Amino acid sequence: MPAILQRRPWLLVAAIAATLALGACSGFSERTRGALSAVTPYKVEVVQGNFVSKEQVAALKPGMSRQQVREILGTSLLNDVFHANRWDYVFTIRRQGVDPQERRLTVFFNGELMDRFEGDEMPSEEEFVATLDTRRKSGKVPQLEATEEELKKFAPKADKKADTTGTPAAPMPALPAAYPPLEAAR
């Protein structure tokens, strides 16, 4: 036995334990792969581009000016110098556990007037918001009414002097019409 192992026998025990642990890793990962895939780090939703709703597309009419289209859809994501008569609106959302969703709309112009548009079918604003809401629905609606006793907790407390003398408390002084500038306070 080497001299170092005779002086430090715990090194031999540690080496044997490490060898056994590494040998067991392949079996461990195959057995627990399913369980570990359920425990994943949080991934932030990535939303890129211009969301265009069904309502916005319905407002587009051939013959509109570029400014009118911009007021309805916003500034396009892609303005290509090689395709000056075309605006591309692209919207992508990437969420954890869901395939990325991408929607495209292309608006074509003839000079300064819109000629036509084409692209994917767009969701309504209501449908889009419903897809973003990932909270679980409990089905229970909380009670939104307070009893008289609960409201009394928040009632303003009467001044003790007013209660003992029977006269109301003195009114607060009026606030000044304007405050001095901060520089003057130095």
Secondary structure, DSSP 8 states (H G I E B T S, - for coil): --HHHHH-HHHHHHHHHHHHHHHHHHHHHHHHHHHHHHS------EEEE----HHHHHH--TT-BHHHHHHHH-S-SEE-TT-TTEEEEEEEEEETTEEEEEEEEEEEEETTEEEEEEE-----HHHHHHHH--S---S--------HHHHHTTS----HHHHHHSS---------SS---GGGG-
